Each structure stands twice: as C-alpha cells, then as structure tokens.
C-alpha cells in the first residue's frame, strides 16, 4: 500500500533555529531518505516552498487559524498503516512538528 506522509512544522520558528541544528536536521533528513530507499519504502518526496509563495483557496463562513504549515511530504510503500506509522515516526520533523499519514486511493 502507498501512504502519503505530510510534514507539518512552524515556518515562523525556522529563523530562530541555530545554524548547527539546521545542518544536523539536513543530515538527519538525508539519512532518513537513504534508509527508506534501502528498505524499499521510498516512492518519492519533495519539500515545499514557504507559504508566502503559496495560494490558499477557502470557501467558508468564518476564520480558521493554524500554527503549522505543510512543508513537504514523503510518498512511501508500506505493508499496512502500522508499518507506515513506524516509517513516518523516523521522519526528522516528527521531533518538532507533526507527520500526518494518509493512505492513497487505488
């Protein structure tokens, strides 16, 4: 089964993160990606540009607010939801943001 792991984190926090932590996070992401490629879980991934480059369309009667923004995703192959959750828990941003795991139709 394929699962989409959506990576949410707070963009406003990024400028306050020390450079050494940013570099470590990059290394952690590369290690994670290489690990899931070797294990056969990797299907694809991309980071997203910041929300100031995004266009949001909402049709509703009221205001909504959120503190976390979608920053990227991994598309993975896993035998079931539990396996997908175990893979998603290793995504570095799970330490400071959140990962939403969703099955793909079809």
MARZA-929926 format. One record per residue (C-alpha): x, y, z; chain. Coordinates in nm, 4 decimals. Last residue first. Layout:
N
@east->X north->Y up->Z cadena->A
...
This chain:
106
@east->-0.6081 north->0.2795 up->-0.5527 cadena->A
@east->-0.6586 north->0.5571 up->-0.3043 cadena->A
@east->-0.3507 north->0.6651 up->-0.1077 cadena->A
@east->-0.3428 north->0.6039 up->0.2678 cadena->A
@east->-0.2743 north->0.9057 up->0.4870 cadena->A
@east->-0.0043 north->0.9605 up->0.7496 cadena->A
@east->0.0101 north->1.3100 up->0.9025 cadena->A
@east->0.3503 north->1.3991 up->1.0444 cadena->A
@east->0.3877 north->1.6613 up->1.3143 cadena->A
@east->0.6392 north->1.9264 up->1.4117 cadena->A
@east->0.9480 north->1.9335 up->1.6351 cadena->A
@east->1.0640 north->1.5704 up->1.6675 cadena->A
@east->0.8344 north->1.4443 up->1.3875 cadena->A
@east->1.0387 north->1.6743 up->1.1634 cadena->A
@east->1.3153 north->1.4100 up->1.1483 cadena->A
@east->1.0969 north->1.1491 up->0.9738 cadena->A
@east->1.1508 north->0.8328 up->1.1822 cadena->A
@east->0.7917 north->0.8303 up->1.3115 cadena->A
@east->0.6755 north->0.8210 up->0.9493 cadena->A
@east->0.8339 north->0.4770 up->0.8948 cadena->A
@east->0.6680 north->0.3337 up->1.2060 cadena->A
@east->0.3383 north->0.4939 up->1.1058 cadena->A
@east->0.3612 north->0.3344 up->0.7606 cadena->A
@east->0.4186 north->-0.0101 up->0.9167 cadena->A
@east->0.1129 north->0.0398 up->1.1375 cadena->A
@east->-0.0918 north->0.1541 up->0.8377 cadena->A
@east->-0.0118 north->-0.1586 up->0.6357 cadena->A
@east->0.2553 north->-0.3236 up->0.4181 cadena->A
@east->0.4298 north->0.0063 up->0.3480 cadena->A
@east->0.5259 north->0.1992 up->0.0334 cadena->A
@east->0.6077 north->0.5631 up->0.0901 cadena->A
@east->0.5286 north->0.9054 up->-0.0508 cadena->A
@east->0.7250 north->1.1521 up->0.1571 cadena->A
@east->0.5985 north->1.5043 up->0.2011 cadena->A
@east->0.6881 north->1.8669 up->0.2396 cadena->A
@east->0.6471 north->2.1783 up->0.4499 cadena->A
@east->0.2755 north->2.1863 up->0.5250 cadena->A
@east->0.2306 north->2.4684 up->0.7742 cadena->A
@east->0.1825 north->2.4572 up->1.1495 cadena->A
@east->0.0219 north->2.7249 up->1.3656 cadena->A
@east->-0.3261 north->2.7102 up->1.2197 cadena->A
@east->-0.6128 north->2.9528 up->1.2041 cadena->A
@east->-0.9599 north->2.9404 up->1.0556 cadena->A
@east->-1.1999 north->3.2272 up->1.0051 cadena->A
@east->-1.5648 north->3.2077 up->0.9212 cadena->A
@east->-1.8250 north->3.1420 up->0.6590 cadena->A
@east->-1.6399 north->2.9147 up->0.4204 cadena->A
@east->-1.4795 north->2.8856 up->0.0756 cadena->A
@east->-1.1048 north->2.8649 up->0.1139 cadena->A
@east->-0.8364 north->2.8906 up->-0.1558 cadena->A
@east->-0.4756 north->2.9208 up->-0.0438 cadena->A
@east->-0.2037 north->3.0467 up->-0.2761 cadena->A
@east->0.1504 north->2.9624 up->-0.1798 cadena->A
@east->0.4786 north->3.1553 up->-0.2143 cadena->A
@east->0.4461 north->3.3163 up->0.1311 cadena->A
@east->0.3637 north->2.9633 up->0.2482 cadena->A
@east->0.7237 north->2.8549 up->0.2129 cadena->A
@east->0.8350 north->2.6402 up->-0.0798 cadena->A
@east->0.7619 north->2.2700 up->-0.0495 cadena->A
@east->0.9986 north->1.9811 up->0.0078 cadena->A
@east->0.9604 north->1.6831 up->-0.2174 cadena->A
@east->0.9374 north->1.3073 up->-0.1798 cadena->A
@east->0.9022 north->0.9828 up->-0.3723 cadena->A
@east->0.8399 north->0.6061 up->-0.3519 cadena->A
@east->1.0647 north->0.5080 up->-0.0609 cadena->A
@east->0.9730 north->0.2027 up->0.1481 cadena->A
@east->1.2211 north->-0.0345 up->-0.0201 cadena->A
@east->1.4471 north->-0.0645 up->0.2863 cadena->A
@east->1.7426 north->0.0927 up->0.1038 cadena->A
@east->1.5342 north->0.3894 up->-0.0114 cadena->A
@east->1.3896 north->0.4204 up->0.3390 cadena->A
@east->1.7375 north->0.4470 up->0.4869 cadena->A
@east->1.8662 north->0.6910 up->0.2252 cadena->A
@east->1.5721 north->0.9222 up->0.2953 cadena->A
@east->1.6252 north->0.9034 up->0.6732 cadena->A
@east->1.9996 north->0.9664 up->0.6412 cadena->A
@east->1.9392 north->1.2642 up->0.4121 cadena->A
@east->1.6784 north->1.4012 up->0.6546 cadena->A
@east->1.9091 north->1.3578 up->0.9558 cadena->A
@east->2.1916 north->1.5366 up->0.7721 cadena->A
@east->1.9585 north->1.8272 up->0.6920 cadena->A
@east->1.8403 north->1.8358 up->1.0551 cadena->A
@east->2.2029 north->1.8456 up->1.1716 cadena->A
@east->2.2727 north->2.1442 up->0.9460 cadena->A
@east->1.9670 north->2.3268 up->1.0810 cadena->A
@east->2.0728 north->2.2446 up->1.4376 cadena->A
@east->2.4214 north->2.3841 up->1.3725 cadena->A
@east->2.2692 north->2.7017 up->1.2254 cadena->A
@east->2.0659 north->2.7766 up->1.5399 cadena->A
@east->1.6872 north->2.7730 up->1.4876 cadena->A
@east->1.5299 north->3.1171 up->1.5286 cadena->A
@east->1.4767 north->3.1788 up->1.1552 cadena->A
@east->1.2847 north->2.8474 up->1.1314 cadena->A
@east->1.0302 north->2.9099 up->1.4090 cadena->A
@east->0.7978 north->3.1146 up->1.1862 cadena->A
@east->0.7733 north->2.8211 up->0.9458 cadena->A
@east->0.6032 north->2.6056 up->1.2082 cadena->A
@east->0.6047 north->2.2410 up->1.1050 cadena->A
@east->0.3884 north->1.9944 up->0.9162 cadena->A
@east->0.5205 north->1.7006 up->0.7123 cadena->A
@east->0.2612 north->1.5022 up->0.5175 cadena->A
@east->0.3372 north->1.1294 up->0.4963 cadena->A
@east->0.1467 north->0.9928 up->0.1970 cadena->A
@east->0.0883 north->0.6191 up->0.2107 cadena->A
@east->0.1089 north->0.3549 up->-0.0618 cadena->A
@east->0.0000 north->0.0000 up->0.0000 cadena->A
